Amino acid sequence: MPNDAQIDIWNGPSGQKWADQSSALDGLLAPFASSVLESGDIKAGEKVLDIGCGAGAMTLQAANIADGKVSALGVDVSEPLINLARQRASQTGSSARFELADASTFSTQEKFDIAISRFGVMFFDHPASAFQNIRNQVTPEGRIVFVCWQAITLNEWIMGPIQAAIPFLKQTPTPSDPNAPGPFAFADKDRVYGHLSEAGWQGISIEPLITELTLPGTSLETTANLMLQIGPLAGLISEQEIDPKPVHQAVVERLSKNLSSDGRVRMDSACWIVQAQAS
Ligand SMILES: C[S@@+](CC[C@H](N)C(=O)[O-])C[C@H]1O[C@@H](n2cnc3c(N)ncnc32)[C@H](O)[C@@H]1O
């Protein structure tokens, strides 16, 4: 079945780690939710569909726009993350709704004014057909706004810790298929344009979004802990069965180069912000 491998990943240890670290990750990724929601210019009365909503931070934010006069639905394939999103909605009295569903096949009678996503659209086996399905869920006047990562090499906050870990790895990481589903699958903006265009989206705009990120954690040790638990570095440590202790120390030393006077680590990130109209 399409997307099976990613569905397994997001329902296994990776999804659970994202759920366990959701507060830290939401802090880290908060600037991107702001960029998507500002670009989306969501108005009172509009219906919003959040693709790959994870633990629902941006869906909850969308539902609060215009004093809560926005209807927001988040869809995601990860059961632990959808459960957490529902729990957050009920704890905060939010009207945001969440559904466990694959965005490439999901459909409802409801038509949405806008589809949004913060790093939730790079995991499809067949991106053009997934974007076509998403387009079918919005009104003919509907729009899409999402953020996705540029190349890993342009993202210092991920590359820095990986480079620090290289001396401790059993094998030097080999470049993987740049088009395979995963966080960096949309690094090539021409490819993103091609998928959206094949899916029938119009007026496609893909602009760079270069942001200095404040990494989570108020000490180098806690920041390094998180960097070892998520993303490609976590994958390398677990695949190669590496002792994390010396890697942790090397990552602390690397992060110390970016320590600001307020005790927080700041590093560069590079994304695309993508917008298009359904017709
Ligand atoms: C990097 S996380 C981002 C989560 C959330 N948008 C955020 O910013 O916190 C990617 C999310 O996409 C979800 N995902 C992957 N493939 C999907 C699919 N086919 N349909 C819906 N969600 C999917 C994952 O389960 C995961 O929650």
PDBQT file of the ligand as one rigid body, heavy atoms in Angstrom, charges set to zero:
ROOT
HETATM    1  C1  LIG A 301       7.644  16.381  10.751  1.00  0.00    +0.000 C 
HETATM    2  S1  LIG A 301       6.103  15.920  11.383  1.00  0.00    +0.000 S 
HETATM    3  C2  LIG A 301       5.261  17.489  11.455  1.00  0.00    +0.000 C 
HETATM    4  C3  LIG A 301       4.073  17.455  12.392  1.00  0.00    +0.000 C 
HETATM    5  C4  LIG A 301       3.332  18.781  12.552  1.00  0.00    +0.000 C 
HETATM    6  N1  LIG A 301       2.869  19.318  11.307  1.00  0.00    +0.000 N 
HETATM    7  C5  LIG A 301       4.199  19.797  13.258  1.00  0.00    +0.000 C 
HETATM    8  O1  LIG A 301       4.679  20.734  12.624  1.00  0.00    +0.000 OA
HETATM    9  O2  LIG A 301       4.404  19.638  14.480  1.00  0.00    +0.000 OA
HETATM   10  C6  LIG A 301       5.357  15.164   9.961  1.00  0.00    +0.000 C 
HETATM   11  C7  LIG A 301       3.967  14.638  10.192  1.00  0.00    +0.000 C 
HETATM   12  O3  LIG A 301       3.417  14.188   8.942  1.00  0.00    +0.000 OA
HETATM   13  C8  LIG A 301       2.629  13.047   9.214  1.00  0.00    +0.000 C 
HETATM   14  N2  LIG A 301       2.418  12.286   7.976  1.00  0.00    +0.000 N 
HETATM   15  C9  LIG A 301       3.309  11.575   7.258  1.00  0.00    +0.000 A 
HETATM   16  N3  LIG A 301       2.730  11.005   6.192  1.00  0.00    +0.000 NA
HETATM   17  C10 LIG A 301       1.417  11.382   6.202  1.00  0.00    +0.000 A 
HETATM   18  C11 LIG A 301       0.300  11.119   5.366  1.00  0.00    +0.000 A 
HETATM   19  N4  LIG A 301       0.395  10.342   4.277  1.00  0.00    +0.000 N 
HETATM   20  N5  LIG A 301      -0.905  11.673   5.700  1.00  0.00    +0.000 NA
HETATM   21  C12 LIG A 301      -1.025  12.424   6.826  1.00  0.00    +0.000 A 
HETATM   22  N6  LIG A 301       0.001  12.685   7.652  1.00  0.00    +0.000 NA
HETATM   23  C13 LIG A 301       1.214  12.194   7.358  1.00  0.00    +0.000 A 
HETATM   24  C14 LIG A 301       3.426  12.310  10.278  1.00  0.00    +0.000 C 
HETATM   25  O4  LIG A 301       2.666  11.355  10.972  1.00  0.00    +0.000 OA
HETATM   26  C15 LIG A 301       3.902  13.469  11.151  1.00  0.00    +0.000 C 
HETATM   27  O5  LIG A 301       3.013  13.736  12.187  1.00  0.00    +0.000 OA
ENDROOT
TORSDOF 0
